[in-house]
Amino acid sequence: MSLFEHDISRVIEMAWEDRTPFEAITKEYGLSESEVIKLMRSEMKAASFRMWRKRVSGRKTKHLQYRSPEVIRAYSPSQYKPR
């Protein structure tokens, strides 16, 4: 799947967000978790990619199946403030 530059930017932003699960990226852009990892690897500097992988590895909020059922949204209410 080829993505526009603004879509790539949004996928990267969603991948960095703690509360956005990989399933949301799959639903919106059709990319599996492994495809997101490949995209992140190709678009980021090596050190930034390693930092991101360390951050998301084992994070329960990045996978719906491990998420608490009490979490019903993918983002914080303060996340999308007008710029």
PyRosetta script that sets phi, psi and omega in degrees:
from pyrosetta import init, pose_from_sequence

init()
pose = pose_from_sequence("MSLFEHDISRVIEMAWEDRTPFEAITKEYGLSESEVIKLMRSEMKAASFRMWRKRVSGRKTKHLQYRSPEVIRAYSPSQYKPR")
pose.set_psi(1, 129.6)
pose.set_omega(1, 177.2)
pose.set_phi(2, -99.2)
pose.set_psi(2, 138.0)
pose.set_omega(2, -177.8)
pose.set_phi(3, -116.2)
pose.set_psi(3, 149.0)
pose.set_omega(3, 172.9)
pose.set_phi(4, -72.1)
pose.set_psi(4, 160.5)
pose.set_omega(4, -178.0)
pose.set_phi(5, -57.2)
pose.set_psi(5, -40.9)
pose.set_omega(5, -179.8)
pose.set_phi(6, -68.3)
pose.set_psi(6, -30.0)
pose.set_omega(6, 176.0)
pose.set_phi(7, -69.7)
pose.set_psi(7, -41.2)
pose.set_omega(7, 177.2)
pose.set_phi(8, -60.1)
pose.set_psi(8, -43.6)
pose.set_omega(8, 178.8)
pose.set_phi(9, -60.6)
pose.set_psi(9, -42.1)
pose.set_omega(9, -179.1)
pose.set_phi(10, -69.1)
pose.set_psi(10, -39.3)
pose.set_omega(10, 177.5)
pose.set_phi(11, -61.7)
pose.set_psi(11, -43.4)
pose.set_omega(11, 178.1)
pose.set_phi(12, -61.5)
pose.set_psi(12, -43.6)
pose.set_omega(12, 178.8)
pose.set_phi(13, -61.6)
pose.set_psi(13, -44.9)
pose.set_omega(13, 179.7)
pose.set_phi(14, -64.7)
pose.set_psi(14, -37.7)
pose.set_omega(14, 180.0)
pose.set_phi(15, -65.3)
pose.set_psi(15, -33.8)
pose.set_omega(15, 179.3)
pose.set_phi(16, -76.2)
pose.set_psi(16, -25.6)
pose.set_omega(16, -177.2)
pose.set_phi(17, -69.0)
pose.set_psi(17, 130.2)
pose.set_omega(17, -177.8)
pose.set_phi(18, -64.2)
pose.set_psi(18, -37.9)
pose.set_omega(18, -173.1)
pose.set_phi(19, -90.7)
pose.set_psi(19, -5.1)
pose.set_omega(19, -179.4)
pose.set_phi(20, -91.3)
pose.set_psi(20, 112.2)
pose.set_omega(20, -178.9)
pose.set_phi(21, -75.1)
pose.set_psi(21, 156.8)
pose.set_omega(21, 177.1)
pose.set_phi(22, -58.7)
pose.set_psi(22, -31.2)
pose.set_omega(22, 179.7)
pose.set_phi(23, -61.9)
pose.set_psi(23, -32.4)
pose.set_omega(23, 177.5)
pose.set_phi(24, -68.1)
pose.set_psi(24, -37.4)
pose.set_omega(24, 177.3)
pose.set_phi(25, -66.8)
pose.set_psi(25, -41.5)
pose.set_omega(25, 178.3)
pose.set_phi(26, -61.4)
pose.set_psi(26, -45.6)
pose.set_omega(26, -178.3)
pose.set_phi(27, -64.0)
pose.set_psi(27, -42.5)
pose.set_omega(27, -175.1)
pose.set_phi(28, -81.8)
pose.set_psi(28, -36.0)
pose.set_omega(28, -173.4)
pose.set_phi(29, -121.2)
pose.set_psi(29, -6.2)
pose.set_omega(29, 178.1)
pose.set_phi(30, 75.3)
pose.set_psi(30, 17.6)
pose.set_omega(30, 179.9)
pose.set_phi(31, -100.4)
pose.set_psi(31, 130.5)
pose.set_omega(31, 175.6)
pose.set_phi(32, -75.1)
pose.set_psi(32, 170.4)
pose.set_omega(32, 178.3)
pose.set_phi(33, -58.2)
pose.set_psi(33, -43.3)
pose.set_omega(33, -179.5)
pose.set_phi(34, -65.8)
pose.set_psi(34, -33.8)
pose.set_omega(34, 176.5)
pose.set_phi(35, -69.8)
pose.set_psi(35, -35.6)
pose.set_omega(35, 175.9)
pose.set_phi(36, -64.4)
pose.set_psi(36, -42.0)
pose.set_omega(36, 178.5)
pose.set_phi(37, -61.3)
pose.set_psi(37, -44.3)
pose.set_omega(37, 178.1)
pose.set_phi(38, -62.6)
pose.set_psi(38, -42.0)
pose.set_omega(38, 178.3)
pose.set_phi(39, -61.9)
pose.set_psi(39, -46.8)
pose.set_omega(39, -179.9)
pose.set_phi(40, -61.4)
pose.set_psi(40, -42.0)
pose.set_omega(40, 179.7)
pose.set_phi(41, -61.9)
pose.set_psi(41, -40.9)
pose.set_omega(41, -176.4)
pose.set_phi(42, -78.4)
pose.set_psi(42, -26.0)
pose.set_omega(42, -174.9)
pose.set_phi(43, -97.3)
pose.set_psi(43, -14.5)
pose.set_omega(43, -174.9)
pose.set_phi(44, -112.2)
pose.set_psi(44, 159.3)
pose.set_omega(44, 171.3)
pose.set_phi(45, -66.7)
pose.set_psi(45, 153.3)
pose.set_omega(45, -175.9)
pose.set_phi(46, -56.0)
pose.set_psi(46, -45.3)
pose.set_omega(46, -178.6)
pose.set_phi(47, -65.2)
pose.set_psi(47, -38.9)
pose.set_omega(47, 178.4)
pose.set_phi(48, -66.9)
pose.set_psi(48, -39.9)
pose.set_omega(48, 177.8)
pose.set_phi(49, -62.5)
pose.set_psi(49, -46.0)
pose.set_omega(49, 179.3)
pose.set_phi(50, -61.1)
pose.set_psi(50, -40.4)
pose.set_omega(50, 179.1)
pose.set_phi(51, -64.0)
pose.set_psi(51, -42.1)
pose.set_omega(51, 178.8)
pose.set_phi(52, -64.2)
pose.set_psi(52, -46.0)
pose.set_omega(52, -179.8)
pose.set_phi(53, -60.9)
pose.set_psi(53, -41.5)
pose.set_omega(53, 178.6)
pose.set_phi(54, -63.1)
pose.set_psi(54, -39.0)
pose.set_omega(54, -177.9)
pose.set_phi(55, -67.7)
pose.set_psi(55, -44.5)
pose.set_omega(55, -174.1)
pose.set_phi(56, -88.3)
pose.set_psi(56, -18.4)
pose.set_omega(56, -179.3)
pose.set_phi(57, -64.3)
pose.set_psi(57, 121.9)
pose.set_omega(57, 178.5)
pose.set_phi(58, 79.8)
pose.set_psi(58, 2.3)
pose.set_omega(58, -179.6)
pose.set_phi(59, -77.7)
pose.set_psi(59, 118.2)
pose.set_omega(59, -175.1)
pose.set_phi(60, -64.1)
pose.set_psi(60, -30.4)
pose.set_omega(60, -177.1)
pose.set_phi(61, -74.0)
pose.set_psi(61, -9.8)
pose.set_omega(61, -179.9)
pose.set_phi(62, -86.5)
pose.set_psi(62, -3.8)
pose.set_omega(62, 178.9)
pose.set_phi(63, -134.6)
pose.set_psi(63, 124.8)
pose.set_omega(63, -178.1)
pose.set_phi(64, -58.7)
pose.set_psi(64, -36.4)
pose.set_omega(64, -176.1)
pose.set_phi(65, -66.8)
pose.set_psi(65, -22.6)
pose.set_omega(65, -179.9)
pose.set_phi(66, -100.4)
pose.set_psi(66, -7.4)
pose.set_omega(66, -175.9)
pose.set_phi(67, -74.4)
pose.set_psi(67, 146.7)
pose.set_omega(67, 174.3)
pose.set_phi(68, -66.0)
pose.set_psi(68, 139.0)
pose.set_omega(68, 178.4)
pose.set_phi(69, -64.8)
pose.set_psi(69, -13.4)
pose.set_omega(69, 177.9)
pose.set_phi(70, -72.6)
pose.set_psi(70, -21.4)
pose.set_omega(70, 179.2)
pose.set_phi(71, -85.4)
pose.set_psi(71, 110.2)
pose.set_omega(71, -175.8)
pose.set_phi(72, -112.7)
pose.set_psi(72, 4.0)
pose.set_omega(72, 178.5)
pose.set_phi(73, -129.9)
pose.set_psi(73, 160.9)
pose.set_omega(73, -177.6)
pose.set_phi(74, -96.5)
pose.set_psi(74, -7.7)
pose.set_omega(74, -178.1)
pose.set_phi(75, -147.4)
pose.set_psi(75, 161.8)
pose.set_omega(75, 179.3)
pose.set_phi(76, -77.0)
pose.set_psi(76, 144.6)
pose.set_omega(76, 178.8)
pose.set_phi(77, -59.1)
pose.set_psi(77, -26.8)
pose.set_omega(77, -178.8)
pose.set_phi(78, -88.4)
pose.set_psi(78, -0.7)
pose.set_omega(78, -173.8)
pose.set_phi(79, -68.5)
pose.set_psi(79, -41.6)
pose.set_omega(79, -174.4)
pose.set_phi(80, -105.9)
pose.set_psi(80, 66.5)
pose.set_omega(80, 177.1)
pose.set_phi(81, -81.2)
pose.set_psi(81, 147.6)
pose.set_omega(81, 177.2)
pose.set_phi(82, -60.3)
pose.set_psi(82, 140.5)
pose.set_omega(82, -179.2)
pose.set_phi(83, -101.8)
pose.dump_pdb("model.pdb")
